[in-house]
Amino acid sequence: MRADDGVELVVRRSGSAADATLVQLSGGPGCVNYLPDLGPEAPVRALSPEPRGVGSSGGGPHGIARAMADLEDLRRTVGTERWLVLGHSFGADLALAYAVEYPGSVAGVLAVCGTGIQNDRDWKAAYEAGRAAEPAVDIEYDEAVHRSLTSSWRRWIKRPDLLARLSRLPVPVRFVLAGGDVRPSWPIEQLAALTPDGSLHRVPAVPHDFWHTHPGVWRRLVAEYLAVTAAGRGAGRPCR
């Protein structure tokens, strides 16, 4: 696809040709889109965009506003009015920001292993202390894109109206925590309590990158979320 500024962005497609659309946002920031494709039995059209400036996509370092504009360009390109947004790690944070800025475009959010809207020293210290114990996952990423998005994100979360907007967010959000993640969970627990249609789900005994280490658990999580949303029971209700 081409973004509104002419930059060519690469998007993988998987799943079925159903009416519903799911967009998958990977973490980093600045990583290639590492999230696994959905099988042909998935009841959605799943789109996995390669972030601007990363992998095969054109462009270069950019900020949060541009990342969200690229998502809007993709949504309009594929002709869907509202879609489900799945994000992992920084992708979960971006998914939430996108829902805040473009609530009319989002039918629901599945935010997996995000870090929340914080830049807290205690959180970072706890993460750094446990980081060496995490399973190693080799993911290609662009350092310049990482720096620009990180800097932009830290500015975006300081918006004076952000908490007020989150407290009125009209989008159902399911926040997912991995039981074996070394990242402190309190920022996500706070967000789940703050958002009006937010819920918290814990996946026991899996690390942060369980899409890689426990692919069966990841597939079941996504399949259950899609089944719940398809049944009209609400994207944000607790997963049992």
C-alpha positions as CSV (number, residue, x, y, z in Angstrom):
1,M,0.0,0.0,0.0
2,R,1.0,3.7,-0.3
3,A,0.5,6.0,2.6
4,D,-0.9,9.5,2.1
5,D,2.6,10.9,1.8
6,G,3.5,8.4,-1.0
7,V,5.7,6.1,1.1
8,E,5.2,2.4,0.2
9,L,4.4,0.2,3.1
10,V,4.4,-3.6,3.0
11,V,1.5,-5.6,4.6
12,R,1.1,-9.3,5.0
13,R,-2.4,-10.8,4.8
14,S,-3.7,-14.1,6.3
15,G,-6.9,-15.6,7.7
16,S,-10.1,-15.8,5.7
17,A,-11.9,-13.4,3.4
18,A,-14.5,-12.8,6.1
19,D,-16.1,-9.4,6.6
20,A,-14.3,-8.7,9.9
21,T,-10.7,-7.4,9.8
22,L,-7.9,-7.7,12.4
23,V,-4.7,-5.6,12.2
24,Q,-1.7,-7.0,14.1
25,L,0.9,-4.6,15.6
26,S,4.2,-5.9,16.7
27,G,6.5,-4.4,19.3
28,G,9.9,-2.7,19.6
29,P,9.3,-0.1,18.7
30,G,11.1,-0.4,15.4
31,C,10.9,-4.2,15.0
32,V,9.8,-6.0,11.9
33,N,6.3,-7.4,12.3
34,Y,7.1,-10.7,14.0
35,L,3.5,-11.7,14.9
36,P,2.5,-15.0,13.3
37,D,0.0,-15.1,10.5
38,L,-3.4,-16.6,11.3
39,G,-4.4,-19.8,9.6
40,P,-7.0,-20.0,6.8
41,E,-9.6,-21.1,9.4
42,A,-9.4,-17.7,11.2
43,P,-12.8,-15.9,10.9
44,V,-11.2,-12.6,10.0
45,R,-9.0,-11.0,7.4
46,A,-5.8,-10.5,9.3
47,L,-3.3,-7.7,8.2
48,S,0.2,-7.5,9.6
49,P,1.8,-4.2,8.5
50,E,5.6,-3.8,8.4
51,P,6.2,-0.5,10.3
52,R,7.4,2.5,8.3
53,G,11.2,2.5,7.9
54,V,11.5,-1.2,9.0
55,G,12.1,-4.3,7.0
56,S,10.6,-4.0,3.5
57,S,8.6,-0.9,4.2
58,G,9.8,2.5,2.9
59,G,10.2,5.7,4.9
60,G,12.4,6.2,8.0
61,P,12.3,7.5,11.6
62,H,8.9,8.9,12.5
63,G,6.7,9.6,15.5
64,I,3.5,8.2,17.0
65,A,1.2,10.5,15.0
66,R,2.7,9.2,11.7
67,A,2.4,5.6,12.9
68,M,-1.3,6.1,13.6
69,A,-1.8,7.9,10.3
70,D,-0.3,4.9,8.5
71,L,-2.8,2.7,10.2
72,E,-5.6,4.9,9.1
73,D,-4.3,4.9,5.5
74,L,-4.3,1.1,5.7
75,R,-7.8,0.9,7.0
76,R,-9.1,3.2,4.3
77,T,-7.1,1.3,1.6
78,V,-8.7,-2.1,2.5
79,G,-12.1,-0.5,2.8
80,T,-13.1,-1.4,6.3
81,E,-15.0,1.1,8.5
82,R,-13.9,-0.4,11.9
83,W,-11.5,-3.1,12.7
84,L,-10.1,-5.1,15.6
85,V,-6.6,-4.2,16.7
86,L,-4.2,-6.7,18.2
87,G,-0.9,-5.4,19.6
88,H,2.0,-7.0,21.4
89,S,4.5,-5.1,23.7
90,F,4.9,-1.6,22.2
91,G,2.3,-2.7,19.6
92,A,-0.2,-3.0,22.5
93,D,0.7,0.6,23.6
94,L,0.3,1.8,20.0
95,A,-3.0,0.0,19.7
96,L,-4.4,1.8,22.8
97,A,-3.1,5.2,21.6
98,Y,-4.7,4.5,18.2
99,A,-8.1,3.7,19.9
100,V,-7.8,7.0,21.9
101,E,-7.1,9.1,18.8
102,Y,-9.4,7.2,16.3
103,P,-12.1,5.6,18.4
104,G,-14.5,5.5,15.5
105,S,-12.1,3.3,13.5
106,V,-11.7,0.6,16.3
107,A,-14.2,-2.1,17.1
108,G,-12.0,-3.6,19.9
109,V,-8.4,-3.9,21.1
110,L,-6.5,-7.0,22.3
111,A,-3.5,-5.4,24.1
112,V,-1.0,-8.2,25.0
113,C,2.0,-7.6,27.2
114,G,2.0,-3.8,26.9
115,T,4.0,-1.5,29.1
116,G,1.4,1.1,29.8
117,I,1.4,4.9,29.6
118,Q,4.4,5.4,32.0
119,N,8.1,6.2,32.0
120,D,8.7,5.1,35.6
121,R,12.1,4.6,37.1
122,D,11.0,1.8,39.5
123,W,9.4,0.0,36.5
124,K,12.6,0.3,34.5
125,A,14.8,-0.9,37.3
126,A,12.6,-4.0,37.9
127,Y,12.6,-4.7,34.1
128,E,16.4,-4.4,33.8
129,A,17.0,-6.6,36.9
130,G,15.0,-9.4,35.3
131,R,15.8,-8.9,31.6
132,A,18.7,-11.4,31.5
133,A,16.3,-14.2,32.5
134,E,14.1,-13.7,29.5
135,P,14.2,-16.3,26.6
136,A,16.3,-14.9,23.8
137,V,14.3,-14.0,20.6
138,D,16.3,-12.7,17.6
139,I,14.1,-10.0,15.9
140,E,15.3,-7.6,13.2
141,Y,14.8,-3.9,14.1
142,D,15.8,-0.5,13.1
143,E,17.6,1.5,15.8
144,A,16.8,5.0,14.4
145,V,13.1,4.1,14.1
146,H,13.2,2.8,17.7
147,R,14.7,6.0,19.0
148,S,12.3,8.3,17.2
149,L,9.2,6.3,18.2
150,T,10.3,6.0,21.8
151,S,11.0,9.7,22.1
152,S,7.6,10.5,20.5
153,W,5.8,8.1,22.8
154,R,7.3,9.7,25.9
155,R,5.9,13.0,24.7
156,W,2.5,11.6,23.8
157,I,1.9,10.1,27.2
158,K,2.4,13.5,28.9
159,R,-0.7,14.9,27.3
160,P,-2.7,16.6,30.1
161,D,-6.0,15.2,28.9
162,L,-4.8,11.6,28.3
163,L,-6.2,10.0,31.5
164,A,-9.5,11.8,31.1
165,R,-9.8,10.5,27.5
166,L,-8.9,7.0,28.6
167,S,-11.6,7.2,31.3
168,R,-14.1,7.9,28.6
169,L,-12.8,5.5,25.9
170,P,-15.7,4.1,24.0
171,V,-13.7,1.1,22.8
172,P,-13.6,-2.3,24.5
173,V,-10.1,-3.2,25.5
174,R,-8.9,-6.6,26.7
175,F,-5.5,-6.3,28.4
176,V,-3.4,-9.5,28.6
177,L,-0.5,-10.1,31.0
178,A,1.9,-13.0,30.7
179,G,2.5,-14.7,34.0
180,G,6.2,-15.1,33.4
181,D,6.9,-11.6,32.1
182,V,9.7,-9.9,34.0
183,R,8.0,-6.5,33.3
184,P,6.0,-5.2,36.3
185,S,2.3,-5.5,35.7
186,W,0.9,-2.5,37.7
187,P,0.7,-0.1,34.7
188,I,-1.6,-2.5,32.8
189,E,-3.6,-3.3,35.9
190,Q,-4.3,0.5,36.3
191,L,-5.3,0.8,32.7
192,A,-7.7,-2.1,32.9
193,A,-9.4,-0.4,35.9
194,L,-9.4,3.0,34.3
195,T,-10.9,2.2,30.8
196,P,-14.7,1.9,31.0
197,D,-14.9,-1.3,28.9
198,G,-11.5,-2.7,29.9
199,S,-10.8,-6.2,31.3
200,L,-7.7,-7.9,32.5
201,H,-6.7,-11.5,31.5
202,R,-3.6,-13.3,32.8
203,V,-1.9,-16.1,30.8
204,P,0.0,-18.2,33.4
205,A,3.6,-19.5,33.1
206,V,4.5,-17.9,29.8
207,P,7.1,-15.2,29.1
208,H,6.7,-11.8,27.4
209,D,7.3,-13.3,23.9
210,F,5.0,-16.2,24.2
211,W,3.9,-15.8,20.6
212,H,7.4,-17.3,20.0
213,T,8.0,-19.6,22.9
214,H,4.4,-21.0,23.3
215,P,2.8,-20.6,19.9
216,G,-0.1,-22.9,20.7
217,V,-1.0,-20.7,23.7
218,W,-0.8,-17.6,21.5
219,R,-3.1,-19.1,18.9
220,R,-5.6,-20.1,21.4
221,L,-5.6,-16.7,23.0
222,V,-6.3,-15.0,19.6
223,A,-8.8,-17.6,18.5
224,E,-10.8,-17.2,21.7
225,Y,-10.7,-13.4,21.4
226,L,-12.0,-13.6,17.9
227,A,-14.7,-16.1,18.9
228,V,-15.9,-13.8,21.7
229,T,-16.0,-10.7,19.5
230,A,-17.8,-12.6,16.7
231,A,-20.4,-13.9,19.2
232,G,-21.1,-10.2,20.1
233,R,-20.3,-10.7,23.8
234,G,-17.9,-7.8,23.8
235,A,-14.2,-7.5,23.1
236,G,-13.4,-6.3,26.6
237,R,-15.2,-8.9,28.7
238,P,-13.1,-11.2,30.8
239,C,-11.6,-14.3,29.2
240,R,-12.3,-17.5,31.2
